[in-house]
């Protein structure tokens, strides 16, 4: 088994092997990504959201921005083109997160069922928090009421 000194040595060796130029480049890339995020946030606040209906389809505005930045970055040479390509990836990531979040929410059909599970919790005295009498159930820890297990099973069906 390795000692703490050996782990410290490995960590120190790993950090000291990082090229300062690579570290500076990563910092610059993070600044570009943060600036892109700030610009997307400004656009979202100004137009009231990043998804707009066009011909019946939800179109992510930041996805369009990503395509535009990518094409412009490919046309330009040098550092400007590289910065625009990094900004394109950041904007595309923003659009992808929201798009796939909507997809998975729709696929899982979870629309508030899990929020009602807390209403079946019981206090130590055997009473519901809402003041209704109920026999204590046998669940994990103190407090699942008799009906809470049924609601948990019903909610799990939707996952």
C-alpha positions as CSV (number, residue, x, y, z in Angstrom):
1,X,0.0,0.0,0.0
2,X,1.4,3.4,-0.9
3,X,2.1,6.0,1.7
4,X,0.9,9.6,1.8
5,X,4.4,10.7,0.8
6,X,4.3,8.6,-2.3
7,X,0.8,10.0,-3.3
8,X,2.1,13.6,-2.7
9,X,5.2,12.9,-4.9
10,X,3.0,11.6,-7.7
11,X,0.7,14.6,-7.5
12,X,3.6,17.0,-7.4
13,X,5.2,15.3,-10.3
14,X,2.0,15.4,-12.3
15,X,1.4,19.1,-11.7
16,X,5.0,20.0,-12.4
17,X,4.9,18.2,-15.8
18,X,2.2,20.6,-17.0
19,X,3.6,22.9,-19.7
20,X,3.0,26.6,-18.7
21,X,2.2,27.4,-22.3
22,X,-0.6,24.8,-22.3
23,X,-1.9,26.2,-18.9
24,X,-1.9,29.7,-20.3
25,X,-3.7,28.5,-23.5
26,X,-6.4,26.7,-21.4
27,X,-6.9,29.8,-19.3
28,X,-7.4,31.8,-22.5
29,X,-9.8,29.2,-23.8
30,X,-11.8,29.4,-20.6
31,X,-12.0,33.1,-20.9
32,X,-13.4,32.8,-24.4
33,X,-16.0,30.2,-23.2
34,X,-17.0,32.5,-20.3
35,X,-17.3,35.5,-22.6
36,X,-19.4,33.4,-25.0
37,X,-21.6,32.3,-22.1
38,X,-22.1,35.9,-21.0
39,X,-23.0,36.9,-24.6
40,X,-25.5,34.1,-24.8
41,X,-27.0,35.1,-21.5
42,X,-27.3,38.7,-22.7
43,X,-29.0,37.5,-25.9
44,X,-31.4,35.2,-23.9
45,X,-32.3,38.0,-21.5
46,X,-32.9,40.4,-24.4
47,X,-35.1,38.2,-26.5
48,X,-36.8,36.3,-23.7
49,X,-35.3,32.8,-24.0
50,X,-33.1,30.9,-26.3
51,X,-35.6,28.7,-28.0
52,X,-37.9,30.2,-30.7
53,X,-40.6,28.5,-32.8
54,X,-39.8,28.7,-36.5
55,X,-42.2,26.9,-38.8
56,X,-43.5,24.8,-35.9
57,X,-40.1,23.7,-34.7
58,X,-38.2,24.8,-31.6
59,X,-35.0,26.3,-32.9
60,X,-32.2,26.9,-30.4
61,X,-30.8,30.4,-31.0
62,X,-27.5,29.5,-29.4
63,X,-27.3,26.5,-31.8
64,X,-27.6,28.9,-34.7
65,X,-25.0,31.2,-33.1
66,X,-22.7,28.1,-32.8
67,X,-23.0,27.4,-36.5
68,X,-22.4,31.0,-37.4
69,X,-19.4,31.3,-35.2
70,X,-18.0,28.0,-36.5
71,X,-18.3,29.0,-40.1
72,X,-16.8,32.4,-39.4
73,X,-13.9,30.7,-37.5
74,X,-13.2,28.4,-40.4
75,X,-13.1,31.3,-42.8
76,X,-10.6,33.3,-40.7
77,X,-7.1,32.3,-40.2
78,X,-4.9,32.8,-37.2
79,X,-5.9,33.5,-33.6
80,X,-9.2,35.1,-34.5
81,X,-10.4,32.0,-36.3
82,X,-9.3,29.8,-33.4
83,X,-11.1,32.0,-30.9
84,X,-14.3,31.9,-33.0
85,X,-14.1,28.1,-33.2
86,X,-13.7,27.8,-29.4
87,X,-16.7,30.2,-29.0
88,X,-18.7,28.0,-31.4
89,X,-18.0,24.9,-29.3
90,X,-19.2,26.8,-26.2
91,X,-22.4,27.9,-27.8
92,X,-23.0,24.5,-29.2
93,X,-22.6,23.0,-25.8
94,X,-25.2,25.4,-24.4
95,X,-27.7,24.4,-27.1
96,X,-26.9,20.7,-26.7
97,X,-27.6,20.8,-23.0
98,X,-31.0,22.4,-23.3
99,X,-32.0,20.2,-26.3
100,X,-31.0,16.9,-24.7
101,X,-32.6,18.0,-21.4
102,X,-35.9,18.5,-23.1
103,X,-35.5,15.2,-24.9
104,X,-34.8,13.2,-21.7
105,X,-37.5,14.9,-19.8
106,X,-40.0,13.9,-22.5
107,X,-38.6,10.4,-22.7
108,X,-38.8,9.8,-19.0
109,X,-42.3,11.4,-18.7
110,X,-41.4,12.8,-15.3
111,X,-43.7,15.8,-14.8
112,X,-44.0,16.4,-11.1
113,X,-44.9,12.9,-9.8
114,X,-41.8,12.7,-7.7
115,X,-42.5,16.1,-6.0
116,X,-45.6,14.6,-4.3
117,X,-43.7,11.8,-2.6
118,X,-42.8,14.1,0.4
119,X,-46.5,14.5,1.3
120,X,-46.5,10.9,2.6
121,X,-43.7,11.5,5.1
122,X,-44.6,11.0,8.7
123,X,-43.1,12.5,11.8
124,X,-41.6,10.5,14.7
125,X,-45.0,10.6,16.5
126,X,-46.6,8.6,13.8
127,X,-48.6,11.5,12.4
128,X,-48.3,13.0,9.0
129,X,-46.7,16.4,8.8
130,X,-50.1,17.7,7.6
131,X,-51.7,16.6,10.9
132,X,-53.5,13.5,9.6
133,X,-53.4,10.3,11.6
134,X,-51.8,7.3,9.8
135,X,-50.2,4.1,10.9
136,X,-46.4,4.1,10.5
137,X,-45.1,2.0,7.6
138,X,-42.0,0.0,7.3
139,X,-39.7,1.8,4.9
140,X,-36.2,3.1,4.9
141,X,-35.6,5.2,7.9
142,X,-38.3,6.9,10.0
143,X,-41.3,8.1,8.2
144,X,-42.7,6.4,5.1
145,X,-46.4,6.2,5.6
146,X,-48.5,3.3,4.3
147,X,-49.5,5.3,1.1
148,X,-46.0,6.7,0.5
149,X,-44.7,3.3,-0.6
150,X,-47.5,3.1,-3.2
151,X,-46.8,6.6,-4.5
152,X,-43.1,5.7,-4.7
153,X,-43.8,2.6,-6.8
154,X,-46.2,4.6,-9.1
155,X,-43.5,7.3,-9.5
156,X,-40.8,4.7,-10.3
157,X,-43.0,3.3,-13.2
158,X,-42.5,6.6,-15.0
159,X,-38.7,6.4,-14.9
